């Protein structure tokens, strides 16, 4: 059986009994592992793999065995037209969104070595905070149609202000760590604004991705970053909301 692409999905009727999940930045790193874990462990999940380049998305889906419950969907969260098209596609094919996983982000490593401090702050805040907030706000009407709407913000322990105060010397990437504090602030806003939603923040831990250039080994494999996210997706109506955690427990704000 061939895996249907999103563009050829006939209607939302086929997905009536599915949990519709969108993972931004889903074709690489932690996003890829999150899509893979959710799709392979639960056939009732229909996972939309948000990716800037759908060709790379198709390759990513093929590399995980081409599960039929994964659909690449073009999404560049920094592009309002792309965000609008994503919203319209989900509306047309599914009529709702059950879970939004805000995973797309940057640490600014794609900038040239001589980039200014302003460049680094502008890029990381635009992607990690502003674009994440804009996408979330755009998709709220679709989440409101879900029986159990969830928003999961993939942040970082570096965004913990309390931990920063307790740490001896701060990590020398203030544009990144403070942007994640901003992400946490956006998440708390939506948790308070929509008390019927489950809105949570997750630190995936140190994983080897293009974002940080860390060395890949068993301990730093991106698959570990998907664990806490998957736990929150699996929770029922009594699940937590307005929390900041990793796979080991709660993180101080």
N, C-alpha and C positions, 0 to 999 in steps of 0.2 A: 504494500500500500504506500503510495507516494505521500509525502508530507505536503498538505495544501499550503500555499502561500497566503499571506494576509489579504493581498489584493484580489484574490480569487475566492475568498470565503464568501458564500452566498448570502448569509443573513445572520442575525444574532440568535436565531432559533436554535441552531446547532450548539450554541454555547450556553444555552439557558441553564444547564445544570453544572456549568464549569465555574471555577473561580478565576476571574480574569485579572492577570497580574502584569504590570508594566515595570520592567527593570531598565532604568536609564544607564547608558554606558555599558550595555549588556554583552558586547561581543569580545571583551578582553578582561583579563585580570579578575578581580573579585566579582564584577558584574557577570562575567562569563560563568564563573563557578556557581554563582547564585542561580542563574537561569538553569544551569545543568542540574543542580541539586534539586531544585523545586520541580522541574519537569520530569526527571527520572524517578523521583521518589513518590510522586502523586499524579496519576493520570487524570485526575479531575481538575488539575490546574491547567489553564491555558496561558502560557507565558509569552508575553510580547517582548522581544529582545530589541530594545531601543538602540539604534546604532546610526552614526552619521553617514556611514557608507554601507548600503544594503548588500553590496557584493561581499564585503568583509563579514557582514552578518550571516549571509548564506554559507560562507566558508566555515564560520564558527559553528553554525548549527550542524553542518555536515560532520565536523570534527567530533561532535558529541554523539554521533550516531543517528542524526537526523530524526529526532523524536517528533511525532506528528503534532504534539501539543506545544510546539515552540514556533513562533512566527517572528521573523525579523520585521521591524518597522522603522522606517527612516525617522530619525529624531536627532536634531542638533539643538540642545537646550538653549544655546546662545542665539538662535535664529528664530525670531517671532513667527516667520512664515512656516518654518518647519514645525514649530510647536502647534500652530493652528492646523496644519495638515494632519498631524498626529491625532489631535483632538477629534477632527472630523472623521478620520479613519476608524478610530475606536468607536465613535458614535454610530457610524454606519454599520460596522460589522458586529458589534457586541452590545451597543446601547447603554453600556455602563462600564465602570471600572471598579473592581473590588479592592485591589491592593496597588498602591504606588510605591515603588522602591526607588528613592532618589539616591542613586549610586554614582552617577557621573560626576567627575571632579578632576581637579588638576592641582599639582604642586608647583607648577610654573617651570618645570624642567625643560619644557619644549622651547623656552625662550633662549636667545643667544647668551653667551657668557657675559657679554658687555651690556646686557639689558639693565635699565635703571631700576632703582628701588620702586619708583612709581609704576613702571611697567609690570613689575612682579605683583604689586598690590592690585593694580587694575585688572590683570588677567585672573588671578585667583579669586578675587571678590566677584568679578563678573560671572565666572563659571560656578563657583561653589555656593555663593550666596544669592546673588541677584537672579541668575538664570534658573536656579533651583526653585526660588520663591515664585518666579513668574510661571514656570511650568506647573507647580503645585496649584497655584491660584486658578490657572486655566482649566485644570482637570477636576476641580472641586465639584462642578455640576454632575460629572459622571460618577464620582465617588458617592455623591448624595443619593444616587439611584441603587447603591449596593445595600444589601441587608446587613453587612458587617464591614463597613469601609475602614481601610487601614492605610496609613502613610508611615513609611519607615525611611528615616533620614540616615544615610551612611555617613558618619562623621569621623571623629578621631579622638583618642584620649588627649591629644595635644590641645583640643578645644576646651578642656577643663580648666577654668580659671583658678579653681581651688588647687588643683594639682600643680599648676604653674607657680603659684605662690609658695607652695611647699617644696618645690624643686630647688636645688642649689642654683645651677646655671640654666637658664632657659635654652631650648633648642634654637639654633640660629636661623629659623625659618618663620619669622613673625607674620609674614604675609599669609602663610598657610595655616598656622595654628590659630591666628585670630579670625581667619575666614571660617574655620570650623566652629569657633565660638559663635560666630554669626549664624551659621547653620543651626546650631543648637537653639539660638534665639528665635529663628523662624519656626522651628519645630514646636517650641513651647507656645508660640502665638497660635498656631493652628490647633494644638491640643486644647487650649483654653477656649478658642473660638468655636470649635466643634466637639463638645463633650461626648457626643454619641459616636465619634470616630475613635479608633485606636491609633494614636500618634506617638511614635517612639523614636529614639535616637540610638544608633548602634555604633560602637567602635569595633571594627573588624580585627584589630590587632595589627602588628607589623607583618605585612604580607609583601612578598616580592612582586612588584608590579612596575609598569612604566612610569607610574607616578613618583616612585621613590628610588628606583634603580637598585634596590636591595638584592643581595645574592639569593638565588632560588635554592632552597633545600627543603627537606621534609617539614621542618619547623616553620619555615616562612611561606609554605605553599599557599596560594590564594584560596584554596578550597576551605581552609580554616576560617577565612573571613566570611564565609556564607553561613556558618553554623548558627550564630545568634539570629541572623535575619530569618532563616528558615524556621527557627523556633517561634518567633513572633508571628510569622505568617500562619503557622499551624494553630495558634491559640484561638479559642472560641470566644463567645460573647463575654465571658468573665475574664478575659485576658487583660493584661496591664495596658496602661496608657500614661503618657507624660513621663516616661522613664528614659534614663541614659545609662546604657549598660554595654558590657561585652560578654563573651562566653563564660567569664568567671564570675560575673555579678555586676552590682551597681557601681557606677562611676559618679563621683561628686561633680556637680555642675561648676 
